Amino acid sequence: MSKSHPGINTICTHIGELKDTQYKGAISPLYMSTSYAFEDVEVKRYPRYFNTPNQVGLAKKIAALEHGEAALIFGSGMAAISTALLAFLKSGDHVVLQNTLYGGTSNLVVEEFEKFGIEYSFTEDLKPKSFVAQIKENTKVIYIETPSNPLLTITDIKAVAEIAKTHNLVSMIDNTFASPVNQNPIDFGIDVVIHSATKYMGGHSDILAGAVIASEKHIDSIFQLAKNFGGSLSDYTVWLLERSLKTMGLRVKAQNKNAKKLARFLEAHEDVSQVYYPGLKSHPDYALAKSQMHGFGGMLSFELKEGLDASQFQKELKLIKPSMSLAGVESTILSPTLTSHALLTPEEREKQGIRDGLLRFSVGIEEREDLRADIEQALKALKAKEVTLS
């Protein structure tokens, strides 16, 4: 505890926990009330105001995990993203976004921002000069996502933060793929950190939530809009998320280790044409990832050799589940063109390098050899069927 921040597992286990003063239980009690007293109390609590006991405790834990001053917990990752962006953008303003973003974020911007009179520009690539090139007199926000979904591209967090400060802009990052275990953007100067807490924070594929972490000043600005939008989370789910976070450090480190080994295995496999994982030395941004990440994460993507049916490959898997979402303790796989990026046009996906044969692999905590064996048997079964059909 002598360090500037407690260790990750200490934060996950203890920071923000509520004391059971009545029965002395070892875990935070759950307060389910949606109605609280308003007279003779220090805090007038109301669920939509993000200040019930469980909401406050969880926000402290998540803020500590990201080395931030404060946090807000939302009903979904998209609720967190949309509220954060619109808290700093109004009619006549402009936002710069990197060109490789989660499909839901891109769709939000393209489908909704014009209705609000908000201008936007996507960068040509991830080089710092590409962000500078898109800045206009009315620009207010720079928004990035690293590692990106689904190609695991890496953006220079420190460089973007410095660009934002130079131009008096608010910098935001979607840090979902990294998780607070692997990356802490506030340490590099980013103003607002956003998470789909559904993913690594929840970790068990049974919670839908989002989180925003920032300074007290920025969180207050976001809160002013959030209380009107009403995207708060039920206290039962808040309590479940606080429970899940206790093991996040252990879970993510196990997923990091599995993913790195499996990425190497896939890279060397004769039936795989391309692997996207920032922990591989062949990744073009390996050095940058190593400089700003504590671990390379549990997410990777890969493409099968031409002629191998990616859809049929998924059907042949027995242990790895073809399933939506990601970051659970169980390994899952999906086709981004049919799920996470289905809202983009084929042209938009092609521009980002997201092809029909791309598979996004969320590596879980299973035994690595079992996952490897499942991939091998699926490929053998796939090739055997293709030979039979030919």
Secondary structure as UniProt FT lines:
FT   HELIX           8..14
FT   TURN            15..16
FT   TURN            21..23
FT   HELIX           47..49
FT   HELIX           53..65
FT   TURN            66..67
FT   STRAND          70..74
FT   HELIX           77..87
FT   TURN            91..92
FT   STRAND          94..97
FT   HELIX           103..112
FT   HELIX           113..116
FT   STRAND          119..122
FT   HELIX           128..134
FT   TURN            137..138
FT   STRAND          139..145
FT   TURN            149..151
FT   HELIX           157..166
FT   TURN            167..168
FT   STRAND          170..174
FT   TURN            176..178
FT   HELIX           179..182
FT   HELIX           185..188
FT   STRAND          192..196
FT   TURN            197..202
FT   STRAND          210..214
FT   HELIX           216..229
FT   HELIX           235..245
FT   TURN            246..247
FT   HELIX           248..267
FT   TURN            270..271
FT   STRAND          272..276
FT   TURN            278..279
FT   TURN            281..282
FT   TURN            284..285
FT   HELIX           286..292
FT   STRAND          299..304
FT   TURN            306..307
FT   HELIX           310..316
FT   STRAND          321..322
FT   STRAND          332..334
FT   HELIX           336..338
FT   TURN            339..343
FT   HELIX           346..352
FT   TURN            356..357
FT   STRAND          358..362
FT   HELIX           368..389
//
